[in-house]
Amino acid sequence: MQYTTKDGERLDIICARHYAAVNNTFEAVLFSPENYDLTTNEVFNAGSTFDLPVVKPAEKKTETSLWD
């Protein structure tokens, strides 16, 4: 999904708002090949665009017991 920024937005805030509670979304967006020119502390001007990739939640680990 292409995202167009508003003046003063930061990547971490955009990720938190767009993905809600999915872990590692900031890194997924930052290291996506389509976003090769993003930086970690950038404050965007209005109209910048970048890709928000699909990020799936991590699978839950099933619990195991030593005595099963």
QUIMO-V684505 format. One line per field, one symbol per residue. phi: phi as a letter, one per 20 degrees, with the letter a starting at -180 (. if undefined). burial: 1 if it has 9 or more other ideal C-beta (glycine too) atoms within 8 Angstrom, else 0. A space follows every 10 residues. Layout:
# QUIMO-V684505
phi: ???
burial: ???
This chain:
# QUIMO-V684505
phi: .fddfdfnfc ffffffffem dffmfgffff efgfdgdfcf dfdeefnfcb edffceffff eefcdfdf
burial: 0010100011 1001110110 0100110111 0100100100 0001000001 1110100000 00000000
